[in-house]
Amino acid sequence: MNQIKLLSLFSGCGGMDLGFEGGFSVLSKSINPTIHPEWINGNTKKEWVCLPRTNFKTIFANDIVSAAKAAWLPFFSKAKVETEKFHLDSIVDLVRKHQNGNIVFPPADIVTGGFPCQDFSVAGKRNGFNSHKGHHGKLLNDIDCPTEENRGKLYTWMRRVIEIVKPKVFVAENVKGLVSLADAKKIIENDFREIGSGYLVIDAKVLCAPMFGVPQSRERVIFIGFRQDALTEKAIKELSSSNISENYNPYPKQTHGSIELPLAHRNELLPYVTVGDYILDLPEPIESTDLSHQAYSKAKWYGSHCQGQTEVDLAGIGPTIRAEHHGNIEFRRLSLEHGGKNTHELNAGLVERRLSIRECARIQTFPDEFNFVRKPAYMGKEFKISASEGYKLVGNAVPPLLAFHIAWRLQELWPVLMK
């Protein structure tokens, strides 16, 4: 298959982009060889396995956060000319530039974007479409609000980019909380269906990250749309069905276990991957040369009644990694006084501390070569990333492994669906 050009919106540090391109390492426990033998490449005995590269190639990315650009560019840009791929502008400003005659958005086969989720999250104020913040992330005043440019309506600007680029496919992502906020899910689906060039939009689905080998209780709602004139007649018929057949379903197949599934399917699944699986091989931050592991929040324990004051269960699935710093990052271990359960580590003299940025990144399935903390000496102050920024970048990202599942399924179906 030829290269599939990908245009990435609301890119952040690139979790979705990395997942769509593939070629990064995950624990072998995160790969189900019964369902995806093609991901193993004969390395079944290795603890870490490099996923295959896909045919997707990111040709354009954007975000309003300078730290996101500082993390994205060194990883995705292998040549100096590629530094122009990342646009540090809001999607509203980019669309306006394009409408004013500047060619901003290049031709692309697929558009992806995790439009801002803060206004739909159950952990936030849940202002939904009437966000108190604008497209630049700044607070709106009473005169400005409500506006089509507020943070909660930025998916409509993603829709405008789709109208401009006319990709064959688009994938939009947001928090599960969107599904339970009045009619938000239905409104967004219908708005995407009304895109001028005509898109067949599949009913959005919530994907649970641990069901795909991610050691984290993260849940995300995924919207997928196909340009109808790019599809075969058979594909249109199948994708329009209220019960899409397995051979045409664009959502990835679950790979890791749930006792709620029928026994016949349950036997195909691997056990959930745990936090310990992903982070226990890391040294203590003081012994590490990795800046992203050396950095961790020094906020003290505030009491079990507060958010982020629990100890991660090394033998279980981790909490959702949040885009916050200071006192909202879970503890790697608590003291006995505060209810810590890792007695063998405490007895060995290891102190109470919160998760490091690298540990959070591991729980998100980012590879260790993806850097979230940098000093100005690296490439100048433009590429400096503080610890606080690093936590936010990790927490705002789509788990790359979850994105890889979506990408691989779309790549599998591409020859079947497209003319």
C-alpha positions in Angstrom: 0.0 0.0 0.0 1.2 3.5 -0.7 1.9 6.0 2.0 -1.2 7.4 3.7 -0.8 11.1 4.4 -2.0 12.2 7.8 -3.0 15.7 8.9 -3.0 16.0 12.7 -4.9 18.6 14.6 -4.8 19.4 18.4 -1.6 17.2 18.2 -0.2 17.8 21.7 3.1 16.1 22.0 2.1 13.5 19.4 0.5 10.4 21.2 -2.0 9.9 18.4 0.6 10.6 15.7 3.1 8.1 17.2 0.3 5.5 17.4 -0.7 6.0 13.8 2.9 5.8 12.5 3.9 2.8 14.7 7.5 1.6 15.0 7.8 2.1 18.8 8.3 -0.4 21.6 5.7 -1.8 24.0 5.8 -4.7 26.4 5.2 -8.1 24.7 2.4 -8.6 27.3 0.6 -5.8 25.5 0.4 -7.7 22.3 -2.0 -10.6 21.8 -0.3 -13.0 19.4 -3.6 -14.9 18.8 -5.3 -11.8 17.4 -2.2 -9.9 16.1 0.6 -12.4 15.2 1.8 -9.9 12.6 2.9 -7.5 15.4 5.4 -9.9 17.0 7.9 -10.4 14.2 9.2 -13.6 15.8 10.3 -11.8 19.0 7.9 -13.7 21.3 10.6 -14.3 24.0 11.5 -10.6 24.3 10.1 -8.6 27.1 9.8 -5.5 24.9 8.7 -5.7 21.2 8.9 -3.0 18.5 5.5 -2.6 16.8 5.6 -2.6 13.0 5.5 0.7 11.1 2.3 1.5 9.4 1.7 3.3 6.1 0.5 6.4 7.8 2.9 9.4 7.7 2.2 12.7 9.6 2.7 15.6 7.2 1.1 18.4 9.3 0.6 18.9 13.1 -0.6 21.8 15.2 -1.2 22.8 18.8 -1.2 26.1 20.8 1.2 24.9 23.5 4.8 25.7 22.8 6.0 22.7 25.0 4.0 20.4 22.7 6.0 21.6 19.7 9.2 21.3 21.7 8.4 17.6 22.4 7.0 16.8 19.0 9.6 18.2 16.6 12.7 16.3 17.9 10.9 13.0 17.7 9.0 13.3 14.4 11.3 15.6 12.4 14.3 13.8 11.1 15.5 16.6 8.8 15.7 20.4 9.3 13.2 21.0 6.4 10.6 19.0 8.4 10.5 21.5 11.3 7.8 23.4 9.3 5.4 20.4 9.8 4.3 21.7 13.3 2.2 24.8 13.4 2.1 26.6 16.7 -1.3 28.3 16.1 -4.9 27.8 17.2 -7.1 25.9 14.7 -9.3 29.0 14.4 -6.3 31.2 13.3 -5.1 28.5 10.9 -8.6 28.2 9.2 -8.8 31.9 8.9 -5.4 32.1 7.3 -6.5 29.4 4.8 -9.8 31.2 4.0 -7.8 34.4 3.4 -5.9 32.8 0.6 -2.9 31.3 2.3 -2.5 27.6 1.6 -2.2 26.3 5.2 -3.5 22.8 5.0 -1.8 20.4 2.5 -3.7 17.5 0.8 -4.1 14.5 3.1 -5.8 11.1 3.1 -6.8 11.2 6.8 -7.4 13.9 9.4 -7.0 13.1 13.1 -7.6 15.3 16.1 -8.3 15.1 19.8 -10.3 18.3 20.2 -10.1 19.9 23.6 -11.7 17.7 26.3 -11.7 19.8 29.4 -15.2 21.1 29.0 -16.6 17.6 28.6 -14.6 15.8 31.3 -16.4 14.7 34.5 -13.3 16.0 36.3 -13.9 19.5 35.1 -16.7 22.1 35.2 -18.6 20.4 32.3 -19.4 23.6 30.5 -19.6 21.6 27.3 -20.2 23.8 24.2 -20.3 26.9 26.4 -16.7 26.9 27.5 -15.3 29.7 29.6 -12.1 29.6 27.6 -11.3 30.7 24.0 -9.5 29.0 21.2 -6.2 30.3 22.5 -6.8 28.8 25.9 -7.4 32.1 27.7 -10.4 33.0 29.8 -13.3 34.7 28.0 -15.0 37.8 29.3 -18.7 38.3 29.4 -18.6 40.2 26.1 -16.8 37.4 24.3 -19.0 34.5 25.6 -20.7 32.6 24.2 -18.8 32.4 20.9 -18.2 29.8 18.1 -14.5 30.2 18.9 -14.7 29.0 22.5 -12.8 25.9 23.5 -15.9 23.7 23.7 -16.8 24.4 20.1 -13.4 23.8 18.5 -14.6 20.5 17.0 -16.6 22.6 14.6 -13.3 24.1 13.4 -11.9 20.6 13.0 -15.0 20.1 10.8 -14.0 23.1 8.7 -10.5 21.7 8.2 -12.1 18.5 7.0 -14.3 20.5 4.6 -11.1 22.2 3.3 -8.9 19.1 3.0 -11.6 16.5 2.1 -9.7 13.5 3.5 -11.0 10.0 2.8 -11.2 9.4 6.5 -11.2 11.4 9.7 -10.8 10.3 13.3 -11.8 12.5 16.3 -11.1 11.7 19.9 -12.4 13.0 23.3 -13.1 11.9 26.8 -15.8 9.4 27.8 -17.5 12.2 29.8 -18.7 13.7 26.5 -21.1 10.7 26.0 -22.9 11.5 29.3 -23.2 15.2 28.8 -26.8 15.8 27.5 -26.9 15.3 23.7 -23.2 16.3 23.1 -22.3 13.0 21.4 -25.3 13.1 19.0 -24.8 16.8 18.2 -21.2 16.3 17.3 -22.0 13.2 15.2 -24.7 15.1 13.3 -22.4 18.1 12.8 -19.8 15.8 11.3 -22.4 14.2 9.1 -23.3 17.6 7.6 -19.8 18.3 6.2 -20.3 19.6 2.7 -18.5 16.9 0.8 -20.6 14.2 2.4 -19.2 11.9 5.1 -20.6 8.6 6.4 -20.0 8.9 10.2 -20.1 5.7 12.2 -21.7 5.8 15.6 -19.0 6.9 18.1 -17.7 4.2 20.4 -16.0 4.4 23.8 -12.7 2.5 23.8 -11.4 1.3 27.2 -7.6 1.5 27.1 -6.8 -1.6 29.3 -8.8 -3.7 26.8 -6.0 -3.0 24.3 -3.0 -3.7 26.4 -2.6 -0.2 28.0 -2.0 -0.4 31.8 -4.4 2.4 32.6 -8.1 2.9 33.2 -8.4 5.5 30.5 -11.6 5.6 28.4 -11.9 7.6 25.2 -14.8 8.2 22.7 -13.8 7.8 19.1 -15.6 9.3 16.1 -14.8 7.9 12.7 -16.1 9.3 9.4 -15.5 8.2 5.7 -15.9 10.4 2.6 -18.7 8.6 0.8 -17.4 9.2 -2.8 -14.1 7.5 -1.8 -15.9 4.3 -0.7 -17.0 1.3 -2.7 -20.7 0.6 -3.0 -20.2 -2.5 -0.8 -18.4 -0.5 1.9 -21.2 2.2 1.9 -23.8 -0.5 2.4 -21.9 -2.3 5.2 -20.9 0.9 7.0 -24.4 2.2 6.9 -25.8 -0.8 8.6 -27.0 -0.5 12.2 -25.0 -3.7 12.9 -21.7 -3.4 11.0 -20.2 -6.8 10.2 -16.9 -7.7 11.8 -15.2 -7.7 8.3 -16.0 -4.0 7.9 -16.1 -2.7 11.5 -13.6 0.2 11.7 -13.1 -0.1 15.4 -10.3 -2.3 16.7 -10.9 -5.7 18.2 -10.4 -6.1 21.9 -7.2 -8.0 22.9 -7.1 -8.0 26.7 -9.5 -9.6 29.1 -12.8 -9.0 30.7 -14.8 -11.6 32.6 -18.0 -10.0 31.3 -17.3 -11.3 27.8 -18.8 -14.6 26.5 -16.5 -17.5 27.3 -15.7 -18.3 23.6 -14.3 -14.8 23.1 -12.8 -14.5 26.5 -10.5 -17.4 25.8 -8.8 -15.4 23.0 -7.9 -12.5 25.4 -4.8 -12.0 27.4 -4.9 -10.7 31.1 -4.9 -7.0 31.6 -1.4 -5.5 31.7 -0.5 -4.0 35.0 1.3 -0.8 36.2 4.1 -3.0 37.7 4.6 -4.7 34.3 5.5 -1.3 32.8 7.4 0.5 35.5 9.1 -1.9 37.9 12.2 -2.2 35.8 12.9 1.5 36.1 15.5 2.6 38.7 14.7 5.2 41.3 14.8 8.7 39.9 17.9 9.6 41.8 19.8 6.8 40.1 18.5 7.7 36.6 20.1 9.8 33.8 16.7 10.3 32.2 15.5 13.9 32.9 11.9 12.7 32.4 12.4 10.2 35.2 14.5 12.4 37.5 11.6 14.8 37.5 8.6 14.1 39.8 6.2 16.2 41.8 7.4 16.9 45.4 3.9 17.8 46.6 3.2 16.3 50.0 0.3 13.9 50.8 -2.8 16.0 51.4 -5.0 13.2 52.8 -7.0 10.4 51.2 -10.1 12.6 50.7 -8.2 14.6 48.0 -7.7 13.7 44.3 -4.3 12.1 43.5 -3.4 11.1 47.0 -3.5 7.3 46.5 -0.7 4.8 45.8 -0.8 3.1 42.4 -1.6 -0.6 42.5 1.5 -2.2 40.9 -0.5 -5.5 40.4 -3.5 -3.7 38.8 -4.5 -1.2 36.2 -3.3 2.3 36.8 -5.5 5.4 37.2 -6.1 7.8 34.3 -2.9 9.9 34.0 -4.1 13.5 34.3 -2.7 16.6 32.7 -1.9 18.2 36.0 1.2 18.8 38.1 1.8 19.3 41.8 -0.7 17.5 44.1 -2.8 15.6 41.5 -0.3 13.0 40.4 -0.7 9.7 42.1 2.0 8.3 44.4 4.5 5.6 43.2 4.5 4.7 46.9 3.1 6.0 50.1 4.6 5.7 53.6 3.1 3.2 56.0 1.8 6.2 58.0 -0.3 7.3 54.9 -1.5 3.7 54.1 1.3 2.6 51.8 1.3 -1.1 50.8 4.7 -1.5 49.2 6.3 -2.6 52.5 9.2 -4.4 50.9 10.3 -1.2 49.1 9.8 0.9 52.3 11.7 -1.6 54.3 14.5 -1.3 51.8 14.7 2.4 52.6 12.8 3.8 49.5 11.0 7.0 50.4 7.4 8.1 49.7 7.1 9.8 46.4 4.8 10.5 43.5 5.0 9.0 40.0 7.8 10.5 37.9 7.0 11.9 34.4 8.7 8.8 32.8 6.5 6.5 34.9 3.4 8.3 33.8 4.7 8.1 30.2 5.3 4.4 30.5 1.7 3.9 31.9 0.6 5.9 28.7 2.8 3.5 26.6 5.2 6.1 25.4 8.7 4.7 24.6 11.6 5.9 26.7 13.2 7.7 23.7 10.3 10.2 23.8 11.5 13.0 26.0 9.2 15.2 28.1 11.7 17.3 30.0 14.6 19.2 28.4 17.0 21.9 29.5 17.8 24.9 27.3 21.2 23.5 26.5 19.5 20.9 24.3 18.6 23.0 21.3 18.1 26.4 22.9 15.4 27.8 25.1 12.7 27.2 22.5 13.0 23.5 23.2 13.1 23.7 27.0 10.4 21.7 28.6 9.8 22.0 32.4 8.6 19.2 34.7 5.2 20.8 35.0 4.9 21.1 31.3 6.1 17.5 30.9 3.3 16.1 33.2 0.7 18.1 31.2 2.0 16.8 27.8 1.8 13.2 29.0 -1.6 13.5 30.6 -3.2 15.3 27.6 -1.9 12.6 25.1 -3.8 9.7 23.6 -2.0 6.5 24.6 0.1 5.6 21.6 -0.7 1.9 21.8 -4.5 2.6 21.8 -4.0 4.9 18.7 -1.9 2.2 17.1 -4.9 -0.2 17.4 -7.1 2.3 15.6 -4.5 3.0 12.9 -3.8 -0.7 12.2 -7.5 -1.5 11.9 -8.0 1.4 9.4 -5.0 0.3 7.5 -6.3 -3.3 7.3 -9.6 -2.0 6.0 -8.2 0.6 3.6 -8.0 -1.7 0.5 -11.4 -3.2 1.3 -13.2 0.1 1.8 -11.6 2.5 -0.7 -12.2 2.6 -4.4 
